[in-house]
Amino acid sequence: MQTKTARPFHFLFSVKYKVFITDLVVYAFIILLMYTAASKLFTIDSFASTLSKSPLIGRYGLAMAWTIPTLEIAISFLLVLDLSRKWSIPVATGLMLIFTAYLSYMVLSGSKLPCHCGGLISALTWSQHIWFNIGFITLGFLGLWANKK
């Protein structure tokens, strides 16, 4: 009597499919980061004022108001380059993790400051924004998996 050796179940995706997933994740991050950066820069005074009222940022509001959109734009440009995707996808995902930690702190601290993330995203409640960010973090991890050599 022969027994079959049980093989572990693996997700096998073609290289073409993984490239498609990576591109989808990259373009989603580029659109999000460029959109929010532009929105923040168009309302930089209001953005800086709101950040200055934050218990975590306070007097560094103006510096952060310029640093955050600059980082978003820089990461977007790095995502465009195929050669830098190996480390720009983790950087974009890490930035989303930092933003989500900040939002979580704001919810837990009971702060009622408005969100200045840009356009339609600003219309989200703090909790909805956290879930939105978790979706992008998940996309980021999917992109990391798909881009793994």
N, C-alpha and C positions, 0 to 999 in steps of 0.2 A: 504494500500500500504506500503510495507516494503522498507526501504532504506538500502543499504549496507554501513557499516562504512568503510571509506577509511583507509586502513592501509598504513603506510609509507613504501616506498621501501627500503629494507635493503639488503646488500650483505651478504648472509649467506654462509660461507665456513666451511667445516668440520675442525676439529682439525688436522686431518692428512694433509690436504691441507695447513693449516697455518704453520705446522711444516716443510713441504716441502719448502714453501716460505722462512721461516726463515733460514733454512739450506742453501738454494741457495744464499741468501744475505750474510750470514756469510762466506761461502766458496769463494764467489766473492771478498769480502773484504780481506780475508786472502791471497788469491792469489795476489791481487793488492798490498797490504801492504808489503808482504814478497818480492815480485819481486822488488818493488821500493827501499825497504830498502837495499836489497843485491846489487842492482845496484849502489846505493849511496855509500855504504861502499867499494865497489870495486874501486871506483874512488873518494875516500874521499878528496884527495888533490884538485882535480879539482872542486868538489862540494863546498868545503870550500872557494876556491878562487872566484867562481862565487857568492856565498852568500855574501862574503865580499864586492863585488861591488854593491850589492843591496842597494838602498837608505833607505830601512826600517831596514835592518839588519846590514850593515856596519861592524864595528869592532867586532861584535859578530858572525861573519861568521863561525869561527872554532867551537865554542861552539854549534851553531845551526846545523852545519854539522854532529856532533855526536849525538845531541839531537833528531833530526828528525827521522833518521833511528832507533834509540833506541826505540823511542815512537812507531813507526810503528811495530816493532817486538813485543814489549810488548802488544800492542793492539791485534795483531794477536794471541798471546798465550792466551789472555783473551777470545777472540772470540771462541777459541776451547772448552773452558769449558762451559758446559750447564748452570751451576749455575751463571756464571757471564754475560751471554748474556743480561740479563735485563738492565744492565748498560754499557756493552761493546759495544753494537750496537749503543747507543746514543753517546758514546765517539768516535767511528769510524766515525760516521756521522758528529759529531762536528769537528773532525780533517779535514774532507773533506771540511766542510764549511770554516774553517780557511784557508786552502790551496786555495780555490776558491776566497776568499776575497783578499788574497795576489796576486793571478794571475790577478784578476780584477784591483787591484791597479796598477800592473805592466803595464797592457794594457792602463789604463787611464793616467798613468804618461808618457807614451811613451818610457819606457825603452826597450832597445834592447838586454837585457841579454839573453843568451841561457837558456833553461830549462834543469835541471839535474835530472829530476824525474826518469829516468831510461829507458834504452833500447828503445823499440818502442814508448813509451809515449813521449820521448824526441823529436821524429820526428814530433810531432804535433805542429801546430802553437799555439800561446797563446790563440786565440779565440777557436780553436778546443779543446784545453786542458780544457778551462772553461766549454765547453759543455760536455766533457767527465766527468769532476768532477760533474757537475749538474746531469748527469745520475747516478753516484754513490750516490749522495745525495738523489735522488729520491729512489734508491734502499734501502738506509738506512732508509728512512721514511716508505717504504713498509715493511721492516724488523721489524721496531718498531710496526707497526700496527699488523703484523702477530704474533709477539711475545707477544702482550698484553694479559694478563690473564683475 
